[in-house]
């Protein structure tokens, strides 16, 4: 099943985000028809911008140059092409390819920085298939190649920043890292899809990981001016505007329900649901007849009841996303098993994303960003006073607006200074503060979506957010 035709990671669920005004307009038009052109609404909702303000073309050009360079290198050096994934850690395994990439990609890095400096992303949405009518082409077939392209530029910029660290060029590294943060902001600011918000959070989180790795390896590398610029660039909160996810549901529901507020699912609509969820049309007409009899009965949700139910879920999600942490009951409330009602609400099996994964991904990104801001603020304090502050609250309100929260427990983020060394951490999935003691096993188990959702017994130890090494 293809929710979004994109080269973005397929494991990420789709959450459509647009203004609530679009939903209101679509709902009012529902009772009168004709069918709403959601693609036109998406593109029309963006504020106009001049070509000189848009980053999309520069992003596309930079990625075309990356693809050409990779192709040429793979042909010229077939035995040393493993570096083509473009990750800094590839340097140890493929040093020759790594050095060649850096020598030949300076102009691509400059183009990526230029794209990041633009004020708008400037993407115009289009369908993945050739031009069709709105009635024939659903909104979830929108093409979004720029998601993968921004991820590719993020990797290249990180690669260049890593090289700048080894060459003792802090200004170059700072420019690369600031560009990563700005690319994430552009994506969040100008892209209406929830998958784009998740990608933007991932880009920002990877960027701040590079900052923490550099400060762990070389605490004196950046000047106070660089620290200020990095702090400003990464001080950005990506709120998930979950109520407007209704745009996607509205678009699909108008295709499978009768065209009236109390309409029921049509026979052709049921076939669409089955085809998209099962990978092919139903082959048992007796089953179709039985299911359709139920769908046409009062026990099955009408069109307006279906939209109202989803809207209540999203309104609740919007509230929950703003809480510092969730209880076990909160996580259970948004689990797929509790939300899905396939009998009276046949769209649930097709349209529900994993809300708990969405919340957990957001929380993990927030914790890593909060930790980086703490680390930058503490290093600025040390530059001013000669030593790290002994407690986290000393950084407020002059360097931090407030003390960040451990999303596992709801308590203040862990902060320890011992013998001049700074440690920043959160409790991890065991919800127990071990004073910055790392787990004896795999530390990465604490930095996962599953760990944040889990309330089962987990190995003892904390998730260390600073210091970090290159392998984290």
LUMDRENZA-601973 format. One record per residue (C-alpha): residue in three letters; x, z, y. Coordinates in steps of 0.05 Angstrom, whole numbers, padded with zeros to 5 digits, always signed. Layout:
<pts>
ALAXZY
...
</pts>
This chain:
<pts>
UNK+00000+00000+00000
UNK+00029-00019+00068
UNK+00008+00025+00126
UNK+00056-00006+00174
UNK+00097-00070+00166
UNK+00163-00043+00190
UNK+00235-00037+00169
UNK+00230+00038+00183
UNK+00239+00088+00125
UNK+00180+00079+00078
UNK+00176+00153+00061
UNK+00150+00170+00130
UNK+00074+00173+00136
UNK+00037+00138+00192
UNK+00004+00175+00249
UNK-00025+00131+00303
UNK-00018+00159+00373
UNK-00053+00131+00435
UNK-00092+00158+00493
UNK-00157+00195+00479
UNK-00190+00147+00527
UNK-00181+00092+00477
UNK-00219+00132+00425
UNK-00276+00147+00473
UNK-00283+00074+00492
UNK-00282+00053+00419
UNK-00334+00105+00400
UNK-00382+00084+00455
UNK-00374+00011+00437
UNK-00388+00026+00364
UNK-00463+00029+00371
UNK-00469-00037+00407
UNK-00413-00079+00378
UNK-00377-00128+00383
UNK-00316-00104+00345
UNK-00262-00072+00388
UNK-00196-00109+00394
UNK-00150-00049+00382
UNK-00085-00089+00386
UNK-00103-00114+00456
UNK-00122-00042+00474
UNK-00055-00017+00451
UNK-00016-00067+00491
UNK-00061-00061+00552
UNK-00054+00015+00553
UNK+00020+00010+00571
UNK+00039+00012+00645
UNK+00066-00055+00669
UNK+00142-00061+00675
UNK+00191-00112+00700
UNK+00238-00146+00650
UNK+00297-00109+00681
UNK+00264-00043+00662
UNK+00253-00060+00588
UNK+00301-00041+00532
UNK+00269-00080+00475
UNK+00307-00145+00485
UNK+00374-00110+00492
UNK+00360-00070+00428
UNK+00343-00135+00392
UNK+00406-00169+00418
UNK+00451-00111+00398
UNK+00423-00110+00328
UNK+00431-00185+00321
UNK+00505-00175+00339
UNK+00511-00119+00288
UNK+00481-00163+00233
UNK+00527-00220+00251
UNK+00588-00174+00249
UNK+00568-00144+00182
UNK+00557-00213+00152
UNK+00625-00238+00177
UNK+00661-00176+00152
UNK+00627-00178+00084
UNK+00650-00250+00075
UNK+00721-00239+00101
UNK+00732-00173+00065
UNK+00686-00171+00004
UNK+00726-00114-00029
UNK+00719-00068+00031
UNK+00647-00077+00053
UNK+00621-00008+00036
UNK+00629+00014+00108
UNK+00572-00034+00129
UNK+00523+00024+00126
UNK+00556+00047+00191
UNK+00560+00122+00182
UNK+00618+00163+00210
UNK+00631+00195+00142
UNK+00647+00125+00115
UNK+00714+00130+00150
UNK+00747+00168+00093
UNK+00723+00120+00039
UNK+00732+00056+00079
UNK+00783+00068+00134
UNK+00802-00005+00142
UNK+00731-00029+00150
UNK+00715+00029+00196
UNK+00773+00011+00242
UNK+00755-00063+00242
UNK+00684-00046+00261
UNK+00706-00004+00320
UNK+00754-00058+00344
UNK+00700-00112+00343
UNK+00638-00074+00365
UNK+00657-00049+00435
UNK+00611-00100+00468
UNK+00554-00079+00421
UNK+00563-00006+00440
UNK+00560-00025+00514
UNK+00496-00063+00501
UNK+00466-00003+00465
UNK+00484+00043+00524
UNK+00453-00007+00572
UNK+00389-00009+00531
UNK+00386+00067+00532
UNK+00391+00068+00608
UNK+00327+00026+00616
UNK+00263+00061+00639
UNK+00216+00029+00588
UNK+00220+00008+00516
UNK+00176-00052+00531
UNK+00153-00071+00460
UNK+00091-00114+00454
UNK+00054-00102+00390
UNK+00036-00159+00343
UNK+00010-00167+00272
UNK+00057-00175+00213
UNK+00018-00235+00189
UNK+00004-00300+00228
UNK-00046-00296+00284
UNK-00115-00277+00258
UNK-00178-00249+00287
UNK-00185-00174+00297
UNK-00239-00173+00244
UNK-00190-00201+00192
UNK-00127-00162+00210
UNK-00128-00086+00209
UNK-00087-00045+00258
UNK-00043-00017+00203
UNK-00012-00086+00194
UNK+00023-00081+00262
UNK+00096-00100+00260
UNK+00148-00051+00286
UNK+00219-00074+00271
UNK+00247-00037+00331
UNK+00242+00029+00294
UNK+00297+00009+00246
UNK+00336-00025+00302
UNK+00338+00040+00343
UNK+00362+00077+00281
UNK+00417+00025+00272
UNK+00441+00033+00345
UNK+00440+00109+00337
UNK+00488+00103+00278
UNK+00534+00056+00316
UNK+00535+00102+00377
UNK+00551+00161+00332
UNK+00607+00122+00300
UNK+00637+00107+00368
UNK+00629+00180+00390
UNK+00666+00202+00328
UNK+00722+00154+00344
UNK+00724+00181+00415
UNK+00732+00252+00389
UNK+00792+00231+00348
UNK+00821+00193+00407
UNK+00809+00252+00454
UNK+00762+00213+00500
UNK+00706+00262+00517
UNK+00674+00218+00571
UNK+00665+00161+00520
UNK+00636+00209+00469
UNK+00589+00240+00521
UNK+00563+00171+00541
UNK+00549+00153+00468
UNK+00512+00218+00454
UNK+00471+00215+00518
UNK+00452+00144+00499
UNK+00426+00168+00432
UNK+00381+00220+00466
UNK+00356+00168+00515
UNK+00338+00119+00460
UNK+00296+00174+00427
UNK+00262+00188+00494
UNK+00245+00114+00504
UNK+00214+00111+00435
UNK+00172+00173+00447
UNK+00152+00153+00517
UNK+00131+00082+00504
UNK+00109+00076+00431
UNK+00038+00093+00410
UNK+00049+00104+00336
UNK+00061+00171+00303
UNK+00113+00143+00257
UNK+00151+00126+00321
UNK+00147+00199+00342
UNK+00176+00220+00276
UNK+00232+00168+00282
UNK+00245+00191+00354
UNK+00251+00263+00329
UNK+00299+00240+00274
UNK+00342+00202+00324
UNK+00344+00262+00371
UNK+00359+00310+00314
UNK+00416+00267+00287
UNK+00444+00262+00357
UNK+00444+00336+00368
UNK+00476+00346+00300
UNK+00534+00303+00323
UNK+00541+00347+00385
UNK+00542+00410+00343
UNK+00593+00380+00295
UNK+00639+00361+00353
UNK+00635+00430+00385
UNK+00648+00461+00317
UNK+00710+00418+00306
UNK+00736+00419+00378
UNK+00705+00475+00421
UNK+00745+00454+00482
UNK+00731+00379+00476
UNK+00676+00373+00528
UNK+00683+00395+00601
UNK+00628+00436+00635
UNK+00603+00371+00667
UNK+00597+00339+00598
UNK+00560+00400+00572
UNK+00511+00397+00630
UNK+00498+00323+00618
UNK+00487+00334+00544
UNK+00441+00393+00557
UNK+00398+00352+00605
UNK+00396+00292+00558
UNK+00373+00332+00497
UNK+00325+00380+00534
UNK+00264+00341+00512
UNK+00204+00364+00471
UNK+00167+00311+00431
UNK+00095+00335+00427
UNK+00052+00302+00374
UNK-00013+00281+00406
UNK-00052+00285+00342
UNK-00122+00277+00370
UNK-00111+00203+00385
UNK-00095+00188+00312
UNK-00169+00170+00310
UNK-00151+00101+00334
UNK-00127+00080+00265
UNK-00186+00113+00230
UNK-00235+00080+00278
UNK-00203+00013+00266
UNK-00209+00017+00191
UNK-00277+00051+00189
UNK-00309-00004+00230
UNK-00287-00052+00175
UNK-00318-00014+00116
UNK-00381+00018+00146
UNK-00446-00014+00168
UNK-00443-00029+00243
UNK-00484+00030+00268
UNK-00472+00105+00279
UNK-00510+00127+00217
UNK-00483+00069+00176
UNK-00458+00076+00105
UNK-00401+00043+00069
UNK-00416-00029+00050
UNK-00402-00061-00017
UNK-00347-00103+00014
UNK-00320-00041+00049
UNK-00315-00004-00017
UNK-00277-00063-00046
UNK-00228-00060+00012
UNK-00217+00015+00001
UNK-00206+00004-00073
UNK-00159-00055-00063
UNK-00116-00019-00013
UNK-00112+00047-00052
UNK-00107+00018-00122
UNK-00067-00045-00109
UNK-00121-00093-00131
UNK-00197-00105-00130
UNK-00243-00064-00176
UNK-00253-00097-00244
UNK-00311-00055-00270
UNK-00376-00075-00236
UNK-00414-00018-00270
UNK-00368+00031-00234
UNK-00379-00006-00169
UNK-00454+00000-00176
UNK-00451+00074-00191
UNK-00405+00089-00132
UNK-00445+00046-00084
UNK-00509+00083-00103
UNK-00475+00148-00082
UNK-00445+00118-00018
UNK-00514+00096+00004
UNK-00544+00165-00008
UNK-00551+00222+00043
UNK-00497+00261+00004
UNK-00443+00213+00029
UNK-00417+00218+00100
UNK-00442+00168+00151
UNK-00396+00132+00199
UNK-00407+00181+00256
UNK-00401+00241+00209
UNK-00335+00214+00182
UNK-00305+00205+00252
UNK-00330+00274+00273
UNK-00298+00307+00212
UNK-00231+00274+00224
UNK-00233+00292+00297
UNK-00243+00366+00281
UNK-00183+00364+00235
UNK-00139+00332+00288
UNK-00162+00380+00342
UNK-00143+00438+00297
UNK-00076+00405+00281
UNK-00061+00397+00355
UNK-00071+00472+00364
UNK-00029+00489+00303
UNK+00029+00445+00325
UNK+00037+00487+00388
UNK+00045+00552+00349
UNK+00115+00579+00340
UNK+00106+00585+00265
UNK+00053+00579+00211
UNK+00028+00629+00160
UNK+00020+00613+00087
UNK-00055+00606+00100
UNK-00041+00556+00156
UNK+00001+00513+00110
UNK-00053+00516+00057
UNK-00106+00495+00107
UNK-00071+00429+00119
UNK-00050+00414+00048
UNK-00074+00348+00020
UNK-00115+00381-00034
UNK-00157+00419+00017
UNK-00166+00362+00065
UNK-00183+00306+00016
UNK-00257+00300-00004
UNK-00259+00234-00042
UNK-00332+00238-00063
UNK-00370+00246+00002
UNK-00312+00221+00044
UNK-00281+00160+00009
UNK-00233+00145+00066
UNK-00195+00210+00055
UNK-00155+00183-00003
UNK-00134+00122+00037
UNK-00125+00149+00108
UNK-00101+00221+00103
UNK-00027+00230+00116
UNK+00011+00291+00092
UNK-00003+00336+00151
UNK+00042+00391+00124
UNK+00100+00343+00121
UNK+00086+00321+00193
UNK+00086+00394+00217
UNK+00148+00413+00178
UNK+00187+00352+00202
UNK+00169+00369+00273
UNK+00189+00442+00265
UNK+00256+00425+00233
UNK+00272+00376+00290
UNK+00253+00429+00341
UNK+00297+00482+00309
UNK+00358+00437+00306
UNK+00347+00415+00379
UNK+00336+00488+00402
UNK+00400+00508+00366
UNK+00440+00454+00400
UNK+00414+00476+00469
UNK+00434+00547+00453
UNK+00503+00524+00433
UNK+00511+00482+00496
UNK+00486+00539+00540
UNK+00533+00588+00506
UNK+00593+00542+00517
UNK+00574+00534+00590
UNK+00571+00610+00596
UNK+00639+00616+00564
UNK+00668+00564+00613
UNK+00641+00607+00670
UNK+00656+00677+00644
UNK+00713+00667+00594
UNK+00674+00688+00532
UNK+00608+00676+00496
UNK+00551+00723+00516
UNK+00542+00777+00464
UNK+00466+00769+00460
UNK+00421+00708+00464
UNK+00376+00738+00518
UNK+00436+00738+00567
UNK+00428+00662+00571
UNK+00358+00668+00601
UNK+00335+00648+00651
UNK+00399+00620+00682
UNK+00420+00575+00624
UNK+00357+00574+00579
UNK+00285+00577+00601
UNK+00268+00622+00543
UNK+00296+00648+00477
UNK+00281+00596+00423
UNK+00242+00615+00361
UNK+00259+00615+00287
UNK+00202+00571+00260
UNK+00208+00603+00192
UNK+00192+00674+00218
UNK+00168+00669+00290
UNK+00224+00715+00311
UNK+00280+00697+00361
UNK+00331+00648+00334
UNK+00391+00683+00302
UNK+00452+00690+00347
UNK+00518+00727+00331
UNK+00585+00730+00367
UNK+00641+00762+00326
UNK+00715+00756+00342
UNK+00701+00702+00392
UNK+00664+00659+00342
UNK+00592+00637+00354
UNK+00540+00632+00298
UNK+00470+00606+00309
UNK+00421+00607+00251
UNK+00349+00614+00226
UNK+00325+00655+00167
UNK+00309+00598+00120
UNK+00253+00594+00070
UNK+00262+00664+00043
UNK+00239+00688+00113
UNK+00293+00742+00111
UNK+00346+00751+00165
UNK+00413+00758+00130
UNK+00453+00762+00195
UNK+00482+00692+00191
UNK+00504+00695+00118
UNK+00502+00626+00087
UNK+00469+00619+00018
UNK+00514+00618-00042
UNK+00485+00552-00068
UNK+00468+00487-00033
UNK+00458+00502+00041
UNK+00419+00438+00051
UNK+00359+00466+00012
UNK+00342+00507+00074
UNK+00339+00445+00119
UNK+00284+00409+00082
UNK+00210+00398+00094
UNK+00195+00429+00026
UNK+00233+00492+00043
UNK+00194+00503+00107
UNK+00128+00496+00071
UNK+00149+00539+00012
UNK+00132+00613+00008
UNK+00160+00622-00062
UNK+00223+00662-00078
UNK+00284+00624-00053
UNK+00359+00639-00057
UNK+00383+00692-00008
UNK+00418+00670+00055
UNK+00406+00637+00123
UNK+00406+00565+00148
UNK+00468+00560+00192
UNK+00457+00513+00251
UNK+00525+00527+00283
UNK+00581+00519+00266
UNK+00571+00457+00224
UNK+00621+00411+00191
UNK+00619+00335+00184
UNK+00586+00338+00116
UNK+00524+00376+00140
</pts>
